[in-house]
Amino acid sequence: MKKIMKDENPMKNCPRFSFCSAPICPLDPDWKNRTYLPGEPICGLSKSRRTLLGKDLPNKGLFKRELAGLKNWEKRTDKSKLEAVKILNSKGSLVSITPAFGD
């Protein structure tokens, strides 16, 4: 089994790092200082992979809109979260809440 070396910069641990041309990387610690122009490529790495690689970053490896959604979700009460999940599931979404929630 090959051992993978981890770099301190989460961006460099991205499997697409060597060939990515997206000007805004959610794994870049300085992402707020970058500029995006319409039509430029965007990061195609899955949200689950970005959050795993960026777990120690202030933005958790999320784009600005995703981070805003997470902050709004975290502000909700447990009851409100359960109601939202029930509504989504009734519309055909397969949504669950982490085991630590609602114990």
C-alpha positions in Angstrom: 0.0 0.0 0.0 1.3 3.4 -1.0 1.6 6.0 1.8 0.3 9.4 0.9 2.2 12.4 2.2 0.1 15.3 3.5 1.1 18.8 2.7 0.3 21.6 5.1 -1.5 23.5 2.3 -4.8 21.6 1.8 -4.9 22.8 -1.8 -1.9 20.7 -2.6 -3.6 17.6 -1.2 -6.4 17.9 -3.8 -6.2 15.1 -6.4 -6.8 17.7 -9.1 -4.1 20.2 -7.9 -1.5 19.5 -10.6 -3.9 20.2 -13.5 -6.6 22.4 -12.1 -7.1 25.8 -13.6 -9.9 27.2 -11.4 -8.9 30.6 -10.0 -10.9 30.1 -6.8 -10.1 27.1 -4.8 -12.1 26.5 -1.7 -9.1 24.7 -0.3 -6.9 27.8 -0.7 -6.4 29.5 2.7 -6.3 32.8 0.9 -9.4 32.2 -1.3 -11.0 35.5 -0.2 -8.1 37.4 -1.8 -8.7 35.7 -5.2 -10.8 37.1 -8.1 -13.2 35.1 -10.2 -14.3 36.4 -13.6 -17.4 35.1 -15.3 -16.7 32.2 -17.7 -13.6 31.0 -15.8 -13.5 27.3 -14.6 -14.8 26.4 -11.2 -13.7 23.7 -8.9 -15.2 20.4 -9.8 -14.1 18.4 -6.7 -17.1 17.0 -4.8 -18.3 18.8 -1.7 -17.7 15.8 0.5 -14.1 15.6 -0.6 -13.5 19.3 -0.2 -14.9 19.3 3.3 -12.7 16.3 4.2 -9.5 18.0 2.9 -10.5 21.5 4.2 -11.8 20.5 7.6 -9.2 22.7 9.4 -9.8 25.8 7.2 -12.1 28.6 8.4 -14.4 28.0 5.4 -14.3 24.2 5.9 -13.4 23.7 2.2 -16.8 25.2 1.2 -17.6 27.9 -1.4 -19.1 31.1 0.0 -22.7 30.1 -0.7 -22.2 26.7 0.8 -20.6 28.2 3.9 -23.5 30.6 4.3 -26.0 27.7 4.1 -24.0 25.7 6.7 -24.0 28.7 9.1 -27.8 29.2 8.6 -28.3 25.4 9.3 -26.2 25.6 12.5 -28.3 28.5 13.7 -31.6 26.5 13.5 -33.1 24.7 16.5 -33.1 20.9 16.6 -36.8 20.9 16.1 -36.5 23.2 13.0 -33.8 20.9 11.5 -36.0 17.8 12.0 -39.0 19.6 10.3 -36.8 20.6 7.4 -35.5 17.0 6.9 -39.1 15.6 7.1 -40.2 18.1 4.4 -37.3 17.2 2.1 -37.8 13.5 2.6 -41.5 13.8 1.8 -40.5 15.4 -1.5 -38.3 12.4 -2.4 -34.9 13.6 -1.1 -32.8 11.1 0.9 -31.7 13.4 3.7 -30.5 12.3 7.1 -29.1 14.0 10.1 -25.8 13.0 11.6 -26.0 10.6 14.5 -24.9 13.2 17.0 -27.9 15.3 16.2 -31.1 14.7 18.1 -29.7 12.2 20.5 
